[in-house]
Amino acid sequence: MTASARQVELMSAPRLRVLRFGGVAFVINLRTLSLILVTFVLLVAAACLAMMLGSFRLTVGEVVGSVLGTGNGEADFVIWRLRFPRTLTVAMLGGALAMSGAIFQGAVRNPLVSPDIIGINAGATLAAVFWILTDMPQGAIPLLAFVGAMSVASLVYLLSWKGHISGGRLILIGIGINALLGAGVTFLFVRYPVQQTRSALAWTVGTANNSDWADVRLLAYSLAILIPLAVALMWSLRVMQLGDTTARSVGLPIERTRLLLIAVGSTLSAFAIAVAGPIGFVALTAPHIARMIAGPMTSGVFIFTLLVGALFLMLSDIVAQHALPVSLPVGVVTAAIGAPYFLFLLYRVNARV
Amino acid sequence: MTTIKSAGRRSASVRLGRRPALVVIVVLLLFVALLSLRIGSADVSNGDALDALFSFDDSSYDQVVVRSLRVPRTLIGLGVGAALAVAGAAMQAVTRNPLAGPSIFGINGGAAFLLTLAVFVGNLTHPMQFIWFAFIGGFGAAALVYAVASAGAGGPSPVKLALAGVIVSSLLGSWMTAMLLLDEQAFEVVRFWLAGSLAGRDVEVFWWVMPFMIVGVVGIALMSNQLNILALGEDTARALGMRIRLVRFTITFLVVLMTGAAVAAAGPIGFVGLAVPHIVRVVTGPDYRWIVLYCVLVGPLLLLTADVAGRVVARPSELQVGIVTALTGAPFLIFLARQRRIAEL
C-alpha cells in the first residue's frame, strides 16, 4: 500500500484525520478533539463562576475584565489577590491528580489503583499529622508532605523490585504500606487530646482554602515539565496495556518505561498533596470518567482526562465554598459530587470499565 | 504453560504440609485464646482463667474479670477474625482481584457513616447502641453497591462491583469526615470506634452477631467448590455450566452478612480480611476448600494475637486491635509479596 493510499484509508475512517508537519504526522481523533474543546470551554466557564461567587459578588464582565487587566480597583483586588490564584490552583490540582491516576492505572494495569490506595497519600498524611501534633512550625508542612509522599512511592517501588516489577506485587506491597501508615495515623489520633487532633484531622482532608500565587507558581512549573513528559509516555503506556510479554516483544524497554511512568505519576500527586493535602477520589475516578466517555487511553484522551480532573475539582471547590453556610474543605466534597455521577456512568455504560 | 506446571508442582509439594500445619494452627489458637483470657490490665493465673470457664466461682475477683470482660472479648475476637478472613477469601475469588477485601462493598464505610450520623444527630455513647446502626449502615451500603453494579445489561461484573464499592465508600467517608469536622463531640466518641477494638463489649454482642457469622462461614465453606471454579475466570466457569449470577449473588450476600456482623461487633478492622487469605495461600496453594478452612483458624489467630499484643505493649492502657493488626500484618504481607509469587487470582 502506498503512503497516499494509506492516508486515504485513515482519512476515510470515521473521525480520524491526519495532520502533517513536514516529516511528522499525527493522527487526530475528531471526537476526542471536540471533547477536549468542549471540556475546556466548560472549565473556563466554571472558573468564571468560581471567581464571581463569594461574599463580594462580581459580574461576568468584571471577572473577565479584571483577568484581562482592564478591571476596576475593587474587583482587581478580589480577583488578583484571592480568587484568581485559588481558581488556577484548583484547576491545576485537579489536572495533576487525574493524570497521576491515569498513569498509575496504566502502569500497573489495574483499574482500582490510585496514588491514595498504594500509600502515597498516607505517607504525606503521617508526616504532616505527626508534625502538627508535635507542634512544629507549620511552614514546613508542604515540603514535609512532598517528601513523605515521594519517599513512600520510592519505598513501594524498591520493595516491589525483584529483578522486575509485577503489577500485582506492587499493589499488594502498596496496600501493605498504606495500611501500616494508616495505622500510624490512627494511632496518633487516638493518642493525642481531641483539641489537637482536630487541626490534624482538618489537614487529612485536602483543601484549597489557603492557596496563593506561590502555589500557582509551584504547580505551574512542575506541570510545565511533567505534562509533556507524561504525554510523551502515552504511546508506551498504550503498548504496556497489551501485557508485559507483548510489550517486550515489540521492543519496549518495559522496566525503564514503568519506572518513568511511576516516577511521573508519583511526582504529580506529591506536588498536589504538598499544595493542598490529600484530596481523595479525583485520581481514582477522573481517568474512569474520561475513558467511559472517550474510549481507551491515548495522548488525546490523556489530555481529556486532565481537563476532566480540573473541571471536576473546580466544580467541587465551588460547591465546597458556597453550597453550605460554612465553607468546607474541597476534599470532603469531591466524593459527594463525583460519586453520584460516577455511579450513573457505571450504571449506563456496561463493559467499558 | 510453564506457570501452570510450576503451580501444580508447588501445590503438590505443599499438600504434605497442609494437615500437620492445621494441627499446629489449632494448638496455637487455643494457646492464644488462653492468653487472651489471662492477660490484661490485671493478669489472671491459668487456673483462674480455666476455672472461670468450667467451674465458675463468683466470689473470686479474678474469675469475675475473666467471665465478664475477657470471655466476651475472646469470643468476639474468634468470631470476627474467622468472619473477616473467610469473607476476604470469598471476595478475592469473586472479584479475582487481590485488592479485594470484605470491605470492598462499602460495608465498613456504611457502618462508620450511619454510626457517625447517629452520634452526630442522636448523641449516642454506648457501644451496645452502636451495633444496630453499624449493621444497618453496612448492609445498606452493600445493597446500594450491589444494586448499582448489577443495574444495566451485563450484570455485576467484578470490576463494576469493586468500583461501585470504592466509590460508595469514599462518598460515605467524605460525609462522615464532614460531620466529624463540624462536631468535636462526635469525633471524640467515634474516633475510638473507628480504630477497631474488641474491648468493652458485652457477651450479648457476641450472641447477637454470632448467628450471622455462622451462617456466613458455613455457607462459604459449602460453596468453596464454586469459589474454585469462579477463580478460573468467568468464561471457564460458564463453560463448566455454572450459573454465575446466582452464585455470585449468594456469595456476596453471605459476605455482607458476615462482614456486617463483624463491623457491628468490633468496628472497622480493615486488614485481616485482606491479608489472611494471602498469608494462608502460602501453605494451602490455590484450592479454596483449604483456603476457607485455614481462614477460619488463621483469621482468629491473627486477630486474637494482635489483641493480646495490644494489651501488653501499652500498659496500663491498650492499643486498639485494628491498629495492631495493621502494624503487624502489613510487614508480613509485604514480606510474603516479596518472598513468593502471590497466587495470581
Interface residues (C-beta under 8 A of the other chain):
Chain A: N110 P111 L112 V113 I117 L159 S160 K162 S166 G168 R169 I171 L172 I173 I175 G176 I177 A179 L180 G182 A183 G184 T186 F187 F189 V190 V194 Q195 T197 R198 L201 A202 T204 V205 G280 F281 L284 T285 H288 V326 L328 P329 G331 V332 V333 T334 A335 A336 G338 A339 P340 F342 L343 L346 Y347 R348 V349 N350 A351 V353
Chain B: N97 P98 L99 V148 A149 A151 G152 A153 G154 S157 V159 K160 A162 L163 A164 V166 I167 V168 S170 L171 G173 S174 W175 T177 A178 L180 L181 L182 E184 F187 E188 R191 F192 L194 A195 G270 F271 L274 A275 H278 L319 Q320 G322 I323 V324 A326 L327 G329 A330 P331 L333 I334 A337 R338 R341 I342 E344
